[in-house]
């Protein structure tokens, strides 16, 4: 009954506002993928940081509907399964009481909650990691075939959900070597159970090595102590509120103190020892690779360790000898989780922007999170037969608007992304069709009568000689001089509009003006 109750409660809270916000860049990437066939998804994922399992599941799931809410429901269901599985892990570690507390902690954990509401693979990844932990603990305790096969299956599926599952697999075998040492006969079952899984993983091994070498702009190039501090906050309250460092530190302290208390006795209980070693070895492997090469240390990539972190922190408080301090610790622990949820809902858009864009893009106060879909719908009605849409913004912002609008328009309108710079893979290059990226208006098939320019910067950047010329100059140097081209080619501003973060400027070409001549064609 407890696992079922945890699932039901987790699902109920995850359904709240499930489809409230527009889909965003990372979600659109997967939505583009599921428009292809299963083999096409497999090949396409080779240019991504995740194998195709989640996209395959979502493609099948999409047969039941295509709305944002329906597509996000898959992640909500997967995320709602994490608390009951966490209950099973806690029960295996220290009994039903720890299982119940751990299930509730995973239900309330903000990162687990957030990724249960978006179209990404992280809920599936954490769920399969938890299934692997549970199977591994049961297999160590009983040695039974069914648990080794369960562990192998979870590891295989987890690997094809997200590549960091490889650290779990390697760490589990190191723990196995530590536990069994030179008892050769005991290795047969785990090895034989994993042979088919390892063989199937080999199809993606070369891609794994390739993705390790790929540049990721949002991942720091070198691991720093600050990254570890940020991970501690991420695993606790999930969000570092700007200018409220003391409040965030106080809210995250019960998790750190609980972890320290929990590690005092980690060596005396085999299931706890195994789980601590899995987490420690995975963390050491990730840190080691991030030190010697391209950093792969990124908060959401580490989510598979979050249930272990919460379990150890809870154990630390639960095993205190003093009933008073035990109660104080648990109240503080769950009070911090409730605080993080309260902060999330009272600062809804700010926290979502941080989770989504990591400070690159912050919406204005009057943006309700649905401005892009509304503007896209309006353009669908207003764009004329000889008009095009061009996205022009600084750095990532042009990518954030372009791919969303192309998805909303289902590629039915002539739509382009303008930049003199190459579009990198981490900004969506692999999702561009031929001709989508233009470096100049000269790259258009012909100069249209009208151009609708979409920007996530202030619309003033499109007006030559405006008060925002300093910002405009920075964008022109980096992305190209679209405002100058519009003037040179005889386009005159008709009107501008703004909905939240999205600004639109409509330009029309005056007859007989511009460098391209009467035909409007570029030679």
N, C-alpha and C positions, 0 to 999 in steps of 0.2 A: 504493500500500500504506500509506503514512504516514497519509493522511486516514482510511482505513478503520480502521487501528489506533487512531487518536485517537478516532474515534467509538465503537468497541467498548469501549475503556477508560473513556471518559467515561460511557457508558451503564451499565457494570457498577458504577461507584462511585455513580452516581445512583440505582440500584435498591436500594442498601442502606438499610434502614429507611424505604423509600418510604411505606409506609402505617402506620408506627408510631404517629404522633401523630394525635389527633382532627383532623378538619377544623376550621377556625376561621372567624371572622367574615368575612374577605375572601373565603375560598373558598366559604363558604355563599352569599354574594351571587351568585356566578356559578352555583352549583348551583341556586339559585332561578330564575335566568334561563333555563337550558336546559330547564326544565319547560314553557316557552311555545313558541309557533311561531316560525319565523324572522322574520316581520314583527313579532311581539310583542317579540322580543329586540332588533330594530332600534330600536323605539320606546322600550323600557325603557332601553337604553344611553344615551339622550339625557340621562338624569338621573345618569349616571356619568361617570368621567374617561376612559373608554376606549370606542371604537367596538365594533361587534359581532363582528369577525372571529374572535377567540379563542372567544367563546361559541358562535358558529356551528360552528366546528371541533369544539368539545367536545360539542356536541349530536349531531353525526354520530358522533363517537368513542364516545359513550355507548350507541350501538346495540349495541356489542360487550360491554357490561357496565355495571353501576352501582355497583360497589364503589369505595371511596375509592382503593385501590391502582390499579385500572384507570383511573380518571379522572385520577389524578396521573401516570400513565404517559405521557400525551400531553405534558405539560410536560417529563418526563424525556427523551423522544425528541427534542423540539425543542431542549432544552438540550444534549444530546449532539451535536447537529449544529453547535454553535457552535465547538468546538475545530478540527474539520477545515476549516471556513470561515475561521477565524482563521489556520490554516496557509496557506491560499491567499492571504490578505491579506499575511502576512509574507513569503511567497515573492515576491509582486509588489513589495514594498518593497525587500527586500535579499537575496532568495534563500532557498533551502531551509532553511538553518540558522536564520535568524530565524523562518521559518515554523514549524519544529518547536518552537522555544522558545516562540513565541507560542501555538501550539496547546496545549502543556503548561500554560502559564500560565493560559489560559482554562479548561482542565480542572480546575485546582486552585483557581481564584479562588472564594472563599467566597460572595460575593453571587451569582455566576452559578450556583454549585452549589446554594445555598439555593433560588433561584427556579426551579430545575429540579425541585424536589420538592414544589411546591405548585400548586394549581389557580388560577393567575393568568396574565396575558398577557405577563409580562415576558420569559420565555425566547423566545417568538415574536417579540416586539418587537426584542430584541437580535439574534436570528438574522437577521431581515429587514434591520436596520440594517447588519449585517456584509455581507449580500448586496449591499446598495446600495453600500457602500464598495468592495467588490471589483469590481462592475460599473462603477462610476465610474472607478476607477483604470485598468481595462482599456480603457474607452472613451476616456479621455484619451490613453492610450498608442497605441491603434490607430485610433481614430475609426470603428470598425466598428459597423454598425447593430445587430448582435445584442447588443452590450454596452450600447448606449444603451437598447434595449428591455428588457434585463435590469434596468438601473438604474431605469427607469421603473416596471416591474412591482414591484420590491422596494419602491420608494417608495410606490406605491399601496397595496400590501398592508400595509406598515409603518404607514402613516397610519391604516388601519382596524384595526390592532392597538393602537396607542397614539398619542395626539395629538402627542406630542413628535417624531414623525417629521417633522412640518412644519418643524422647525428643521433637520433634515438636508437636506430638499429645498431650502429657501431657501439654506442654506450652500453646497450643491453648485452652485447656479446663480451664486452670488457668486464661487465659485472658478472656475467656467467663464468668467465675465466677466473675471476677472483673467488667466486663462490665454490666452484667445482675443483679448481686448481688441477691436480694431477689425476683426478678420478676419471680416466678416459672413457669408461663405459657410460657415464652420465651425459656425455656430450652428444650421443647418438641421436636422441630424440629432438633436441632443439636444432641440431644441424640438419637432419633429414627433413624436419618440418619446414625449415627455411630455404632449402635448396631450390624448390620451384619458385619461391618468392624472389630470391636473389637472381635467378635466371631471368625472370620477367622484368626485374628492375634494370637489368643490363641494357635493355633497349633504350633507356634514357640516360645512361651513364655519360656518354659523350656530351649530350646536351647539358648535363649537370656541370661538367668541367667548363664548358663554353660559357655558361651563365655566370660562373664564378668570376671569370675574367671580364665580364661585361661591365661597363661603367654605369653606375646608378647615381644620378645627380642628387637624389634625396637622401642617399646614404653617405655619411661622412667618409672622406677618403682614408682617414686614419682613426683607429680606436683611441678614445680618450677616457679619462676618469669621469668626465662630465656625462659620457654616454651611459656609464654604469649608474650614476645618480639618476639620470632620466628614466632608465629602465626600472629602478626601484619605485619611482613615483608612478610610472605607467602601470606597474603591476599592482599598485595600491589603489589610489584614487583615479588613476587613468589619465589625469589631466593636470598640467602644471599651470595654474592660474597666474597670469602676469601681475606683477606688483603685489602678490599675496604669498610670498615665499614662506613666511612664518606659519600662516594658516595651513598651507600645503604640507609643510614639514610636520606639524602637529597631527594632521590627518593621516599621514603616512607612517608615523612613528610606531603605532601598534603592530604593524606588519613586520617592520624591521626588528623590533624588540621580541615579538613572538618567534620570528625565525631564529634569532640568537638563542632564545630559551629552548627552542625545539631541537637545535643542533647539539645541545649538551649531551643528549642521550641517544644520538642517532646510531651509534655503533653497537648498542646492546640488543637491538631488535632487528632480525634479518629483513623483514619487509621494508622497514624504515631505512635501514642501511642501503638496500638495493635502490630505493627511490632517490635517496640523497645522492648516491653515486651516479645514477643516470643523469640527474640534473647537473651535478658538478662537472662530470665528464663532457656533457653536451656543451656547457658554458665554456669550459676550457678549450674545447675544439674550435668553437666559434671564435673565441677571443684570439686563439693562436693563429687561425687563418686570417683574421682581420689585422693582426700585427704584421705578419710576414708578406701579405699581399693586399689586394683590394678588400676594403672593409665590407663585411656582410652583416655587421652588427646593427640591427634596426629593430625598434621596439615591437612592431607587429609581427615580425618574423619570429620573435621569441615567445609568442603566445603559448606554445606547447609546454613551456615550463611554468606557466601561471598556476595551474591546478596544484602542482607540487609545492610551489611557493606558499600558496594559501594553506595547504595541508600541514606543512611544517610550522607555519606561524600559529595555526590553531592548536597544534599539539603542544607547542611551547607554553601557551597560556593554560591549556587544559591540565597539564601535568604539574602545575605549581602546587606545592604542599599547602599553602595557605588558601582556604576557601574564599576569603575576602579578595585577595589579589587575583585569584582565578576569575572571580566574577567581574572584577574591575577590568581585567584584560580582555575578557570576552565582550563585555559591553563596549569598551573602547574600540575593539576590532570591528564589531558589527555597526557601531555608531559611525565609524569612518566610512564603511561601505555605504551606509544610508546617506551620509553627508555627500559622498561622491555622486550618488543618484540625484539627491536634491540639487546639488550644484549644476549637474547636467541639465535638469529640467528648467532651472531658473536662468541658465545661461546657454540655452539650447543651441542657438545659431553659432555662438562663439566656440563652444566645445566641438560642434560638428565641423566647423571650419578647421580647427586644429587637428582633429582626427583625419579629415579629408585632405587638407592642403598643407599642413605643417607650417603654417604662418606665411606661406607664399601668397595666399589670397584670403582676404578678410572682407566679408560682405558688409555693406553699410547697414546702419540700424533699421532702415526702412525696407530691407530685403527680407521677405518671409520664406525664402528658400525655394520659391517656385517661379522666380522671375524669368528664368531661361525658357521654361516650357510655355509660359504665357507669351513671351516675346516671339518665340518660334511660331506659335499658332497665329499671332498677329501678322507676321511676315508672310506666312503661307497665304493669307488673304490679300495682302497688299502688293507683293512683288509682281511686277508686270511681265509681259511676255518677252520683252527685250531688256531685261534687267538681271543683275547678278548680285550675290551676297558675298562680301569679303570680310574676313575676320582679321582684325589688326589690333594687337595689344602688345604689351611688354612681356617678354620672357615666356613663362608657362601660361599666362592668362589667355593668349590667343588659342592655345591648345584646349584649355578648359571650355572655352565657348565653342570653338569649331566642332569638335567631335560630338558635343552634346546636341548642337543644332542639326548636324548631319543625321544623327540618330532620330531626333524628333521629326525631321523632314523625310526620313527614310530615303535619303539621297534623291529626292524627287525634284529639288530645286538646284540651279547652278550655284554652287557654293565653293569658296576658295579660302585657303589660309595664306596670308601674305607675310613673307619674311625673306630677307636676303640670306639668312642663315639656314643651314640644313636643319631639318626637324630630326632630333635624335630619337632612338628607339624608345627611351624611357618617357618621351613626350608624345609617342603615338605614331612614329613614322611608318610602322608596319601596317597601320590601319588606313593609310592614305591610298587612294586610287591614283592611277596615272593622270597627271594634270591638275590634281587637287591643290598642290603646293605651287604658288607663283611667287617669283622674286621681284616682279615688276608687272605693271598693267600690260606691258608688251607680251607677257606670257599668255594672256587671254586669247582665245581663238579669234575674237574680234572685240573692238571696243563697244560695249553695249550703250543703250540710250540712258540707262539708269544704273546706279550702284548704291547698294545699301551696305554701309560699313557698320559692323558690330565690334564694339570694344568693351572690355572690362575695366579700362582706365577711364578717366574723365573725358567726356566728348570733346573738350577743348583741345585735346592733342591733335584733332583733325583740322583745327582752324589755324591757319597761318597767322602769326603775329598775335596770338592769344596770350592771355595772362599766364597761361600754363606752359609757356614756351620752353622753360627749363626742363620740365618733365618730357615735353614733346621732343626736344632735341636729343635727350637720352634714348628715347624709343627710336627715333629716326636713325641715329648712329648704329644702334643694335639691329633693328628690324628692317630698315629701309624707309625711304621718304615717300610714303603713300600720299600724305597731304600735298606735297609738291607736285607729284605726278597728276593728281586730280586737277590741280590748277592748270598745269601745263597742257593737259588734254582737254581743257574747256569745260570741266564739270563745275556746276554751281550748286551750292548747298540749298536744298529746298526746305528741310526742317530737321529737327532733332527731337528725340524722345528718350526717356529713361524710365526703366522699371527696376527698382532696386539696384543691383550691381551692373545691370546690362544697359548700355547706352547705344542708341541707334542714330546714325546720320544718313539721310537720303540725299544723294547727289544726282542731278540730271545734266545731260550734255547739251550745251547750247549749239544749235545748228551752225556749221561752218567754222567753229572754233576748234583749236587743239592741233597738236603737232602731227596727228595721224591723217589729216586730210578729210575730204568729204565722205569717203567710204567708211571711215572709222576703223580701217584695218591697219595693222602694223606690218611693215615690210621687214 
